[in-house]
Amino acid sequence: MARAAVVGAGMTKFGVHDTPLQELFGQAALDTFDDAGITPDEVDAFYFGNAMGGQTENDTHLGPKLASHVGMAGVPVQRFEDACATSSNAFKNAVEAVEAGVHDVVLVGGVERCTPETGKDTPEMTRIFASASHRQYEQPTGLTFPGVFALFTKRHMHEHGTTEEHLANVAVKNHGNGSLNPNAHFGKQTTVEEALDAPKVADPFRLMDCCPFSDGASAVVVVSDDYADSFDAPVDVSGIGHATDVVPIGDKEKPHVTQAARDAAAQAYEQADTTADAMDFAEVHDCFTGAEILASEALGLVGEGEGGPAAAEGRTARDGEIPINPSGGLKAKGHPIGATGTAQIVELTEHLRGTAGERQLDGAERGVAHNLGGDAATTVVTVMEARE
C-alpha cells in the first residue's frame, strides 16, 4: 500500500489568545501552506479537529467556516471530535484517505480556545473537560481529569514504587524542553524542589504535575506517496494505530497500563515494520506527569515500572537514551485540546527534517507520537520517518 507523507507543518504559539477560532486556525493553516509551498486551491479536502467549540463558544458548524476563512470554500470538510485525541484522529483519517487514493492533498489540523478568553473560568472549563468522562457513572461523582489520572498514577505507584519525586522530574524535564520552544505556553524552567513544594491538586499531583488550559491551532499538509517527492523534505507516515479501551474507568482491568495505547502502538509498529527500540524520540500525551510515565511504558520505550526512574535518571531527557517530549509536551508546550494531536505531528516533522531549532535532536530519523482522549479510552499512535 502506498504510504502518505507530511509536506507542510505549522502552528501558532500555545497560550492565551483573544483571537476568534477561525482567525487562530487561519494563522496555523496559512503558515502550513507556506511551508508546503502550496496554495489553498491545491487542497483536495480538509480534515480538522475541534472538541469543545459548541460548549465553550456556541460555535459548532466550524467546517465550512474555517475552510472559507483560509480560501478553501468548496472542498469537502470533515470535523472530528475525540476528546483530547481529536486532531490525531483527523490526521489518521487523512492519512488513510490519501493512502486509499481518495485524495492527493489534504489539510489536517485542529484549533481550540480553552482559557478565560472564551468567557469561561477555570472551574467551568474543568467541568466542560469532564464531559469526556462517563456521563452516568463518573460525572455525577464530581470526578474530573486530574482525579482520573491521579487514580491511574496512584495505582502505578502501588504496583511499581513510582514516587512523587519521579513525577517532579518529568515536570522539570518538560519545562526545560519547553524553554527552548518559542511556541510553548510556558517557557520557564523549574526545579524538583519547586515542583514538590507546589500545592496539591489531586493526590499525588501537585500544580506542576498538571498541564495548562491553552488556546492554539496547528496544521499539517498530508499528501499521497506519488506526490511526496515533488515537495521539499517530505516526512513519511510509516505507521498509524487507533484503539479504544473500556469505559468507565472502574471497569478497566489494569487502569495503570493504558491498554488502548498498547494496542494502538502495536498496530503502528506493525504497519511501519519496526519496533519501539527503533524509535529515536517520542512525543507523548503528558496531560499530567503520571500520564507520561504510563505512556512511556505503554509504547515500549522503557520497561514496565521504569517510567519514573527513567525520567529521574535522565534517560528520557533530550540528550538521553530515548528523548520524550522535546517540545515540552502538554505540560509546558500547552494543551489546546483540538490542536494537540497535530501539534505532535508538527514536532515530529520538524525534528525529522532537522528544523527544530534549539531543541533539535541530533540524528533523529524515526519518531513516535502518542495522543490519548478522555480517560485514556481513545489513543492514536503514529510512527514517522525521515525520507531517504
Secondary structure by P-SEA (a helix, b strand, c coil): cccccccbbbbcccccccccaaaaaaaaaaaaaaaaccccccccbbbbbbccccccccccccaaaaaaaacccccbbbbbbcccaaaaaaaaaaaaaaaaccccbbbbbccccccccccccaaaaaaaaaccccccccccccccaaaaaaaaaaaaaaaccccaaaaaaaaaaaaaaaaacccccccccccaaaaaaccccccccccccccccccbbbbbbbbcccccccccccccccbbbbbccccccccccccccaaaaaaaaaaaaaaaccccccccccccccccaaaaaaaaaaaccccccaaaaaaaacccccccccccccccccccccccccaaaaaaaaaaaaaaacccccccccccccbbbbbbcccccbbbbbbbbccc
